[in-house]
């Protein structure tokens, strides 16, 4: 038997058209907020609010896969049997729900390929777009773990190339671009380095700009990484680097993260323009911008 109060809570959470559609979709497969918003034709914040109500009621649950967050019907909560029984009573041939399922298939959304929507990703995109003015003709993005950066580069650059560090990351990036109808050439890295010498001939350098999304890669961009990135930059080209830093420093810290990053940029023959701290989703990030081979024109300086 179902407890009265719990049943009332579950019914209230499910008794709304959008939330019932979300339950039917989450019964099909694990989906991200981006996928669900696209299928329903609603904004991501609005879909997120509905998902929060369903999650708090125990009808759906969040599944984190690295940088990605998916939603699915609850498996282990007391509401699991209730919600699965409820969804099982819905007519699958209903035109609206059939259209939703068709849109999921058309979007190419499959488990493990949908990107997470994160506040940190939006912050990184905002920082990049505030400084990437005017948009460069060609951009190389190193690392595709934050889809917000990938989409920003694909939308703003004349020509976009992205270097992915695993087959899965490359597949996810291609699926994201296809789903949102954006164009960017995805290249899988040849080795384990952030960017290695063997990658350079395959990338089609030089580039007017390079963006290094270092957050999902080994800590601390090495001098070799920056030197290789500098080598694929056109004269006067711009570089942006995002990397984590510890929020609390030890008493006997050898070198402050800001000073260390500035030093590495200088040693790689990159003129540092600005380093700014970024904090979102509980993560602490340094965002650095630099230029190769001399200062930028005054009109483009930050």
N, C-alpha and C positions, 0 to 999 in steps of 0.2 A: 504494500500500500504506500501511496505517496503522502508525505506530510502536507498538511493544508497550506501552511505559510510558504513553504518552498514552491509548491505547485502554483500558488498565486503569483509569486515572484517570477517564475519561469513564463507563465502565461502573459504577464504584463510586458516582459522583455520581448517576447516573440510576436505579440499582437500589434504589429506595425508593418506596413507593406514592404518598406525597404529592408527591414531586419529579417522578415520572412524570406525575402529573396536572397539575402546574404546567407541565411542558414541553408537554403537549398543549394547555393553555390559551394559553400564550404563542405557540404556532404559529398560533392563530386570529387574534390581534390583540395590540397593545400594551396592557398592563394594569398598574394600580398595585397596590401592596401592599394597599390598602384593598379594591379590587375582588377580588383573589385571596383574601384572608382571608374576605370575605363569601361567595364562591362555595364555598370549601372548608369553611366553618363552623368555622374555626380562628382563633386569636388572631393579630393582626398580628405580634407578636414571633416567634411560632413560624414563621409563613410567611416572615418576613424571614430567619430562620436558614437555612431550606431554600433560599431564593433566593441567599443568600450562597454556599452550597456550589456551587450550579449556576453562579453567576457566576465563582467562583474556578476552576472547572473549564473555563470558556470555553464552556459550553453555552447560556447566556443572557447578554444584555447590557443594561445600563442605558441609558435614553434620557431625557435631561433636556429638558423643554419649559417654560422659565420657572421657575415655582415647583413644577412637577410632575415626577415621576420615574415612568417607565413601564419595564416589562420586556418583552423580546421574545426570540425565538430568535436565537442568534448569526448574524450575517451575514458577518463578515470574519475570525473566528478560525479556527485550524486545525481546530477541532471542528465548524465549521458544517455541513460535508457529513455528518459522522457523525450529529449530532443530528437533522438533517432526515430523513436516511434512517431513523433509529430511530423517529421520530414517524410517518413514513409507513407503517411496518409495523404500527402499532397499529390495531385494528379500530375504526373510527369509530362503529359501531353499538353498541359496548359500553355497557350501561345506565348505568354510573357516569359515564363520560365524556360521554355524551349529556345526562345530567342537569346536569353542570357547564356545558356549552355553553348549555343552556336557562336556567340561573341567570344567566349573563353577560348574555343577552338581556333577561331580566326586570329585571335591575338597571339596564339602560340604559347600560351601560358602553361608551363609544365612544372612539376615539382623540382626545385633546385635551380630554377632559372629566373625566378621573379626577384627583382631587387627590393631591398628594404627602402622605405622612405624614412629618412632620419633627419633630425634637426641639425646634426653635425654636417651632414651632406649639404643641406641648404645653406648653412653658414659658409662652408667652403666655396660653394658656388657664388654666393654673394660677394665674398672677398675677391674671388677671381674676376668676376665680371666688373667690379668697381674699378679694377686696375687694367684690365685687358681692353684698353681704349686707345686708338680705334682697333677693331677686331683684326688680328693678323691674317695674312693670306694662307699660311700653313702652320699647323700646330701638331706637335707630338705629345700625346698623353701617355705617361709611363705609369702603369697601374690602373686597373678599371674597377676597383672594389667599390667606389662611390659612384653610382649611376648619375647622380646630379652633376658631377664634374664631366663625365662622359657626354651627357646630353648638352651641357653648356658649350663644350668645345665643338661638338658636332653642329650645333645651331649657329655658332658665331664665326667659326673659321671658314675660310674659303676651301681649304683642303684639310681633312682631319685624318690622323693616323694614331692608333692606340696600341700600346704594347702590353699584352696580357701575360701573366706569369704562370698560367696553368691552362690546360685544355678546358676545364670546367669554367674558369673565369672568362675565357674567350667565347665559349658558347653562350654564357649568360649575357655578355656584352652584345653579341650579335642579336640575341633574342630581344633584348631591350631596345636596340636600335630599330629592329624590324617592327616591333609592336608600336612604336611611336613614329615610325616612318621618318627616321633620321639616317643620314649617311655618314659612315666613318669606316676606314679600313682597319681591321683588327689583325694584328700580327702576334703570334705566340712566341714568347721569348725562347731563344735557342738553348740557354743554360739556366743556371740558378741565380746569376747575378741580377741586380735590379735592371741594369742595361749593360750588356757586355759588348766587347769589340766585334763578336760574331754577329751581333744584331744590327750593327750600323749599316752594312751594305744592303740589308733587307728592308730597311726603313725608308730609304729614299731621301736622305738628308741633302741639303741643309733645310732647317725649319726656321721660320721667323720667331716661333715661340715653342718652349718646352714646359710642360707641367708635370711635376713628379708627385704622384699621390703615394706617399711613402708610408701611409698609416698601417697598411696590412702587410708590410714587408719588414725584414729584420731591422731592429732599432738603429737609428743613427745613419743617415746617408753617408757612405764612405767618400773619401776624396776621389777614389777611382770612379765611383758612380757619377759624381759631379763633373769630373774631368771628361768622361765619355759623353755626358749630356752636353757639356760645353762644346765638344767636338762636333756635334750635330747641329749646333746653332749657327745661323747665318751671322755675319758681322753685325753687331748692334742688336742681335736678337735678345728676346726677353725670356727669363726663366722664373718659374714659380715652384716652390717646394713646400709641401705640407708634411710635417713629421711630429710625432708625439714627444712630449717632454714630461719629466716627473713633476707633479705639483708641489712636492715637498723635497727640498734639497738637503742632503746630509751636511753636518756641520763642517766637515773637512772636504767639501767638494773641490775637486781639482780645477774644474773650469765650469763656469756658469753656462747653461744650455744656449743662451742667446749669444754669448761671446764665442762659444765653440762653433756654432753654426756660421756666424759671421767669418770666423777664421777659415773654416773649410771652403766657404764660397770664395774668399780672397785667394786662397791657395790654388783653387781651380780656375783662377783668372776670370772670376765673375764679380762684377762690381755690385755690392749689396745696396739696394735702394731702401728697403724697409723690412723689418721683422716685427710681426705683430702676434700677440697671443690670441688664441681662439679657444673658447670653452663652451662645450655643448654636449649633451647626453652623458655627462660625467667624465668626459675626456678632455685632456689638455693638449693643445696642438700649437705649434709654431708655424706660422705662415710667412715665408720669406719670398721676396721678389728681388731679382737681380738682372743685370744686363751684361752681355758679352761685348767686350771690345769698346769701352768708352761709355760716356754718359748718354742718356737719352736726350732728345730735344726737349726744351723747356715745356712745350705744350703737352708732352706726354709724361712728364715727371709727376710723381704722386705728391 
